[in-house]
Amino acid sequence: MAKQFFVLVMIGLFYSLTASAQAKPSWNTIFKHINDEVQSHSQAYNTLKTATGTIGHRLTGSANGAKAETYAYELLQSYGFKDVRYQPFEVESWSRGTLSLTVGPNKQQLNPVKSVTLAHSPVKVNLTDEIVDMGNGLEEDYAVAPGKAKGKIALVYLGVLAGSKEGTRSLHRSEKTAIAIRHGAKGIIVINTAEGGILLTGTASVTGKLIPIPAVCIGKEDGMALKTLLMTGKQYAHIDMTNFSGMIKARNVIATIKGRKIPHEKIVVGGHLDSWDLATGAIDNGIGSFSVMDMARTFKVLKLHPARTVEFVLFMGEEEGLLGSKAYVAAAVKDSSIQQLRYMLNYDMTNDPKGYATSAAESKELFESIGAIAHKLDTSFKNSFYAGAGLHSDHQPFMLEGIPTGGGAGGKLPNNAGPCYHADCDNFKLVDEQGMKNTVRFSSMLLYGIADAKTIKAKHFTDAETKTFLIKNNLKEPLQIAGEWRWEN
């Protein structure tokens, strides 16, 4: 027993020494200052409250979107950043107009169903056609019934239906729409996964450009009832919609702290400022973007100057196809500054993190050494670690260029906010102040630690290494569907 205890102690000691191997002694003091400052003086919660109350939604290209850009710019200036800048971009964008969805057993007997248009649907649609149930809307659902959806309106579930075979993987709503289009569907109705009649919006386009068919979302209860009706007979839908599509101007907002020793190496930390227009986007992504701005405030007020340059970026256009982050990366590729980027930390709906996550497993030692200090300051931070990769947020354009990505992880959304994702209930009442403080303080520590580390083992991948990484993380199929797989095989 004594021998076993000794072995366990030695394993624990080895783990402790390994986890702190990359930590600098000065980080203990700096992280304590970060912790105290954020706990006592964080502005994240209050500035988000002000923005949601005075601006409202932050749809890219809208008057509200422009107000949000100005608000972020002036807020960063008020924190002492003299080099805040806009990064303007012009892209084709979309906004909803009118929508009527009616459903019934024949074309003459149709009743209204509560619905919302999914982004990048056509500018004008007046369509009446038969509905066909395509299950989860995956390629395999179409394969078992060839031609079933051709010339019809496909009904698909947003997630994975109960009773689906084990291991069934869901796809993004845009990817399910692309599959429906490929199989000849004339329209698509997406059933939301949230209960209570909540409607979800978001883009149905994998390219960020107009799609050729109308795409609408209906509530879970209405959707499941429609699936039951389709088991006993035919059902038809009439979709009447108008939308806007055209070139719009938007601006990312960027503030920089120049590196003390290695200024040519850069760490980007960002989150998308924009939101959909059904509510005020408090959770998606107010809690992320306003936490990023409070990280910037914390660095300024504490006069933190890590070895590498840190860039705080508020992206616009994420909801409509990662437009702002794509513009940022395109500009960095054009002027070759992309080679300076060592890490991109993304904060999209991040709340109350309990650990850190990254696309680069080789960052485990560094991340855990940072987290070990955070844990000593507050044991509610569990210093969990996750290595992996996904798509559909502003880290994606960076990741596709081979740049390591990461951020806070392991927390959960406050006040049962999950069902309000992209929905009309995403309001400030869902926000938790301490959850935002935790995002700011633990993520500021991560940001400083990476930016100040003696070495960063995570490397900027070559094109071939990026391809291998994406395949390993099962991202080839969704990228092919989106038309973003740039390799031949």
C-alpha positions in Angstrom: 0.0 0.0 0.0 2.8 2.4 0.9 4.6 1.6 -2.4 1.3 2.3 -4.3 0.9 5.6 -2.4 4.5 6.6 -3.2 3.9 5.8 -6.9 0.7 7.9 -7.0 2.5 10.8 -5.3 5.3 10.6 -7.8 2.9 10.5 -10.7 1.1 13.6 -9.3 4.4 15.3 -8.8 5.5 14.5 -12.3 2.2 15.8 -13.7 2.6 19.0 -11.7 6.1 19.6 -12.8 5.2 18.8 -16.4 2.2 21.1 -16.4 4.2 24.0 -15.0 7.3 23.5 -17.1 6.6 26.3 -19.4 5.2 28.7 -16.8 7.3 31.7 -16.0 7.6 32.8 -12.4 6.3 36.3 -13.3 3.1 34.8 -14.5 2.0 34.0 -11.0 2.0 37.7 -10.1 0.6 38.9 -13.5 -2.3 36.3 -13.4 -3.2 37.4 -9.9 -3.4 41.0 -11.0 -5.6 39.9 -13.9 -7.8 37.9 -11.6 -8.2 40.8 -9.1 -8.8 43.4 -11.8 -11.5 41.5 -13.6 -13.3 40.4 -10.4 -13.4 44.0 -9.2 -13.7 46.1 -12.3 -14.8 44.1 -15.3 -17.0 46.1 -17.7 -18.1 43.2 -20.0 -21.5 42.7 -18.4 -22.4 46.4 -18.2 -21.2 47.3 -21.7 -23.2 44.4 -23.2 -26.2 45.5 -21.3 -25.8 49.0 -22.7 -25.3 47.8 -26.2 -28.3 45.4 -26.2 -30.5 48.1 -24.7 -29.5 51.0 -27.0 -28.5 49.3 -30.2 -30.6 46.2 -30.3 -29.6 43.5 -32.9 -26.3 43.9 -34.7 -27.1 42.5 -38.2 -24.1 43.0 -40.5 -24.8 45.7 -43.1 -27.7 47.2 -41.2 -27.9 50.6 -39.5 -27.7 48.7 -36.2 -24.6 46.8 -37.4 -22.9 50.1 -38.1 -23.8 51.4 -34.7 -22.3 48.3 -33.1 -19.1 48.8 -35.0 -18.8 52.4 -33.8 -19.7 51.4 -30.2 -16.9 48.9 -30.2 -14.4 51.3 -31.8 -15.2 54.1 -29.3 -15.2 51.7 -26.3 -11.7 50.4 -27.1 -10.5 54.0 -27.5 -11.9 54.8 -24.1 -9.8 52.0 -22.7 -6.7 53.8 -23.9 -6.0 52.2 -27.3 -4.8 54.9 -29.6 -4.3 52.6 -32.6 -7.8 51.2 -32.8 -8.7 50.8 -36.5 -11.5 49.7 -38.7 -10.9 47.0 -41.3 -13.6 47.7 -43.9 -14.8 45.1 -46.3 -17.5 45.0 -48.9 -19.4 41.8 -49.6 -22.7 40.5 -50.9 -25.0 40.2 -48.0 -28.6 39.3 -47.2 -31.5 40.3 -45.0 -35.0 39.0 -44.6 -38.2 40.5 -45.9 -41.6 38.9 -45.7 -42.6 35.3 -45.2 -45.8 33.2 -45.3 -45.7 29.4 -44.9 -49.0 27.4 -45.2 -49.3 23.7 -45.0 -52.1 21.2 -45.6 -53.4 17.9 -47.2 -54.0 19.5 -50.6 -53.1 22.7 -52.4 -56.5 24.2 -51.7 -56.6 23.4 -48.0 -53.5 25.1 -46.4 -53.1 26.5 -42.9 -50.5 28.9 -41.6 -47.5 27.6 -39.8 -45.2 29.8 -37.6 -41.9 30.0 -39.4 -38.8 32.1 -40.1 -36.7 32.5 -43.3 -33.2 31.0 -43.3 -30.5 33.3 -44.6 -29.6 33.5 -48.3 -32.9 32.3 -49.5 -33.9 33.8 -52.8 -35.0 37.4 -53.1 -38.6 36.4 -54.2 -40.4 33.0 -54.0 -43.9 31.9 -54.6 -43.9 28.1 -54.5 -46.5 25.4 -53.8 -45.4 21.8 -53.8 -45.5 18.5 -52.1 -43.5 17.9 -48.9 -41.4 14.8 -48.5 -39.8 13.7 -45.2 -36.1 13.3 -45.6 -35.3 12.5 -42.0 -32.0 13.9 -40.8 -31.3 15.4 -44.2 -28.0 13.5 -44.6 -26.7 12.0 -47.8 -27.7 8.5 -46.6 -31.3 9.6 -46.2 -31.5 10.5 -49.9 -29.5 7.4 -50.9 -32.2 5.0 -49.5 -34.9 6.8 -51.5 -33.4 8.0 -54.8 -35.4 10.7 -56.5 -37.8 11.1 -53.6 -36.9 14.8 -53.1 -36.7 15.8 -56.7 -39.1 18.6 -57.5 -40.5 18.5 -53.9 -40.0 20.4 -50.6 -37.7 18.5 -48.3 -38.5 18.3 -44.6 -35.4 17.7 -42.5 -34.5 17.7 -38.8 -31.9 20.2 -37.7 -30.0 17.7 -35.5 -30.2 13.9 -35.3 -33.6 12.3 -34.8 -34.2 10.0 -31.9 -33.9 6.4 -33.1 -31.2 7.1 -35.7 -28.5 4.5 -36.0 -25.7 4.8 -33.5 -22.9 7.1 -34.6 -25.1 9.2 -36.9 -23.4 12.5 -37.4 -25.3 15.7 -37.9 -24.4 18.4 -40.3 -24.9 22.2 -40.3 -28.2 23.5 -41.7 -26.3 25.0 -44.6 -24.8 21.6 -45.5 -28.2 19.9 -45.2 -29.6 22.5 -47.6 -26.7 21.9 -50.0 -27.5 18.2 -50.0 -31.2 18.9 -50.7 -30.3 21.2 -53.6 -28.0 18.5 -55.0 -30.9 16.0 -55.0 -33.2 18.3 -56.8 -35.4 19.7 -54.0 -37.3 22.8 -54.8 -37.4 24.0 -51.2 -36.4 22.9 -47.7 -38.2 23.1 -44.3 -35.9 22.7 -41.3 -37.4 21.5 -38.0 -35.8 23.2 -35.0 -34.5 21.0 -32.1 -35.6 23.4 -29.3 -38.9 22.8 -27.7 -41.6 25.5 -27.0 -42.2 26.6 -30.5 -38.8 28.5 -30.6 -37.8 29.5 -34.1 -34.1 29.5 -35.2 -32.6 31.5 -38.0 -29.1 31.3 -39.5 -27.6 30.8 -42.9 -28.7 28.0 -45.2 -25.9 28.7 -47.6 -22.5 27.1 -47.5 -21.0 29.8 -49.6 -22.5 32.9 -48.1 -24.2 33.7 -51.4 -27.9 33.2 -52.5 -29.2 29.7 -52.7 -31.6 28.7 -55.5 -34.4 27.3 -53.2 -36.3 28.8 -50.3 -35.3 27.6 -46.8 -37.4 28.1 -43.8 -37.3 26.9 -40.1 -40.4 25.8 -38.1 -40.7 24.8 -34.5 -40.1 21.4 -33.2 -43.7 20.7 -32.2 -45.1 21.8 -35.6 -42.3 19.8 -37.4 -42.9 16.6 -35.5 -46.6 16.8 -36.1 -46.0 17.3 -39.8 -43.8 14.2 -39.9 -46.7 12.2 -38.3 -49.1 13.5 -40.9 -46.7 12.5 -43.7 -46.9 8.9 -42.5 -50.6 8.7 -43.3 -50.8 10.8 -46.5 -49.5 13.6 -48.6 -48.9 17.1 -47.4 -48.3 20.3 -49.4 -46.7 23.6 -48.6 -47.0 27.1 -50.0 -44.0 29.3 -49.4 -44.3 33.0 -50.2 -41.3 35.1 -49.3 -39.3 38.2 -50.2 -35.8 39.0 -49.1 -32.9 41.5 -49.9 -29.6 40.6 -51.3 -26.9 43.0 -52.4 -23.5 44.5 -51.7 -23.1 45.9 -48.2 -20.2 47.5 -46.4 -19.1 46.4 -42.9 -16.1 46.9 -40.7 -14.1 44.6 -38.4 -12.7 46.5 -35.4 -9.1 45.9 -34.4 -7.0 47.0 -31.4 -3.3 46.1 -31.0 -0.7 45.8 -28.2 2.8 45.6 -29.6 4.9 42.7 -28.4 7.7 43.5 -26.0 10.4 41.1 -27.4 9.0 39.4 -30.5 6.7 42.0 -32.1 6.7 40.3 -35.5 4.9 37.3 -34.0 1.2 37.8 -33.4 -1.6 36.3 -31.4 -5.1 37.1 -32.5 -8.0 36.9 -30.1 -11.4 37.6 -31.5 -15.2 37.1 -31.5 -18.0 38.1 -33.8 -19.7 41.3 -32.9 -22.6 40.8 -35.3 -25.9 39.0 -34.5 -29.0 38.0 -36.2 -32.0 40.3 -36.2 -34.6 38.3 -34.3 -33.3 39.5 -30.9 -30.4 41.4 -29.5 -27.7 38.6 -29.7 -26.8 38.8 -26.1 -25.6 35.2 -26.0 -24.7 34.8 -29.7 -22.3 36.5 -29.5 -22.5 39.3 -27.0 -21.0 37.2 -24.2 -18.1 36.4 -26.5 -17.3 39.7 -28.2 -17.8 41.9 -25.2 -15.6 39.5 -23.2 -12.9 40.0 -25.8 -13.2 43.8 -25.4 -12.9 43.4 -21.7 -9.8 41.3 -22.1 -8.4 44.3 -24.1 -9.4 46.7 -21.3 -7.7 44.4 -18.7 -4.5 44.3 -20.7 -4.5 48.1 -21.0 -5.3 49.0 -17.4 -2.7 46.6 -16.1 -0.2 47.8 -18.8 0.5 44.2 -19.9 3.0 43.9 -22.7 3.8 40.2 -23.4 6.6 39.1 -25.7 4.5 38.8 -28.8 2.0 41.2 -30.3 -1.6 40.8 -29.4 -4.4 41.8 -31.7 -8.0 42.0 -30.4 -10.5 41.7 -33.3 -14.2 42.2 -33.3 -15.5 40.5 -36.5 -18.6 41.4 -38.4 -20.5 39.1 -40.8 -19.9 35.8 -39.0 -23.5 34.9 -39.1 -23.8 35.3 -42.8 -20.8 33.2 -43.7 -17.7 34.2 -41.7 -17.5 37.3 -43.9 -15.3 39.4 -41.5 -12.9 36.7 -40.6 -12.5 35.7 -44.2 -11.8 39.3 -45.1 -9.2 39.5 -42.3 -7.4 36.3 -43.4 -7.6 37.3 -47.1 -5.9 40.7 -46.3 -3.2 38.9 -44.2 -2.5 36.4 -47.0 -2.3 39.3 -49.5 0.3 41.3 -47.5 2.0 38.1 -46.2 1.4 39.0 -42.5 -0.4 35.6 -42.3 3.1 34.2 -41.6 3.3 36.2 -38.4 0.2 34.6 -36.9 1.1 32.0 -34.2 -2.3 31.5 -32.7 -5.9 32.5 -33.1 -8.2 32.4 -30.0 -11.9 32.5 -30.8 -14.7 33.4 -28.4 -18.1 32.5 -29.8 -20.8 32.0 -27.1 -18.0 31.1 -24.6 -19.2 31.3 -21.0 -17.6 30.4 -17.6 -14.8 28.2 -19.0 -13.4 25.4 -16.9 -10.4 24.8 -19.1 -8.8 25.4 -22.4 -9.2 23.9 -25.9 -7.0 24.0 -29.0 -6.6 22.5 -32.4 -3.0 21.7 -31.5 -2.4 18.8 -29.2 1.2 19.8 -28.8 0.0 22.9 -26.8 -1.2 20.7 -24.0 1.9 21.4 -21.8 1.7 25.2 -22.3 -2.1 25.4 -21.8 -2.0 23.3 -18.7 0.9 25.2 -17.2 -1.2 28.4 -17.7 -4.3 26.7 -16.3 -2.4 25.4 -13.3 -1.9 28.9 -12.1 -5.5 29.8 -12.8 -6.6 26.8 -10.8 -4.5 28.0 -7.8 -6.2 31.3 -7.9 -9.7 29.8 -8.2 -10.4 26.1 -7.9 -13.6 26.4 -9.8 -11.4 26.5 -12.8 -10.7 22.8 -13.4 -7.9 23.2 -15.9 -9.5 20.7 -18.3 -7.8 20.3 -21.7 -9.3 19.4 -25.1 -7.6 19.0 -28.4 -9.7 18.9 -31.6 -11.3 20.9 -34.3 -14.6 22.0 -35.8 -16.1 24.5 -38.2 -18.6 27.3 -38.5 -17.1 30.1 -36.5 -14.4 32.7 -37.0 -11.5 30.4 -36.3 -12.3 28.5 -39.5 -10.6 30.7 -42.0 -7.5 30.8 -39.8 -7.5 27.1 -39.3 -7.8 26.5 -43.1 -4.5 28.5 -43.4 -2.8 26.2 -41.0 -2.9 28.5 -38.0 -3.4 26.9 -34.5 -6.7 27.9 -32.9 -8.1 27.6 -29.4 -9.8 29.4 -26.6 -11.7 28.9 -23.3 -13.8 25.7 -23.0 -15.6 23.4 -20.6 -18.2 25.8 -19.4 -21.9 26.0 -20.2 -24.4 28.6 -21.3 -26.2 30.5 -18.5 -29.8 30.4 -17.6 -30.8 27.6 -20.1 -29.8 29.9 -23.0 -29.1 27.0 -25.4 -32.6 26.8 -26.9 -32.4 30.5 -27.7 -29.5 30.1 -30.1 -30.2 32.2 -33.2 -33.7 32.7 -31.8 -36.1 35.4 -30.8 -35.5 34.8 -27.1 -31.7 35.6 -27.2 -31.9 38.6 -24.9 -29.8 40.2 -22.1 -31.8 38.6 -19.3 -30.0 35.3 -20.2 -26.6 36.7 -19.4 -24.7 35.8 -16.2 -22.3 38.5 -14.9 -19.9 36.1 -13.1 -19.9 33.8 -16.1 -18.6 36.7 -18.3 -16.0 37.6 -15.6 -14.8 34.1 -15.6 -14.5 34.1 -19.4 -12.5 37.4 -19.2 -10.1 36.5 -16.4 -9.2 32.9 -17.3 -9.0 33.8 -21.0 -6.8 36.8 -20.4 -4.4 34.5 -18.6 -4.4 32.1 -21.5 -3.9 34.9 -24.0 -1.0 36.4 -21.9 0.6 33.0 -21.4 0.6 32.1 -25.1 1.8 35.6 -26.1 4.6 35.5 -23.5 5.7 31.9 -23.8 9.3 31.3 -24.5 8.4 28.8 -27.2 5.1 27.8 -28.9 5.3 24.2 -29.9 2.1 24.5 -32.0 3.3 25.2 -35.5 1.9 27.0 -38.5 1.0 24.0 -40.8 2.1 23.8 -44.4 -0.6 23.2 -47.0 0.0 19.5 -47.0 0.0 19.4 -43.2 -3.3 21.3 -43.1 -4.9 18.8 -45.4 -3.8 15.9 -43.2 -5.0 17.7 -40.1 -8.5 18.3 -41.6 -8.9 14.7 -42.7 -7.8 13.5 -39.3 -10.5 15.6 -37.7 -13.3 14.4 -40.1 -13.7 17.8 -41.7 -13.2 16.9 -45.3 -16.8 16.0 -46.1 -18.4 19.3 -44.7 -15.7 21.3 -46.4 -16.3 19.5 -49.7 -20.1 20.2 -49.3 -19.2 23.9 -48.7 -16.9 24.1 -51.7 -14.0 25.0 -49.4 -11.9 21.8 -49.9 -9.1 23.1 -52.0 -7.3 19.8 -52.5 -8.0 17.4 -55.4 -8.7 14.4 -53.1 
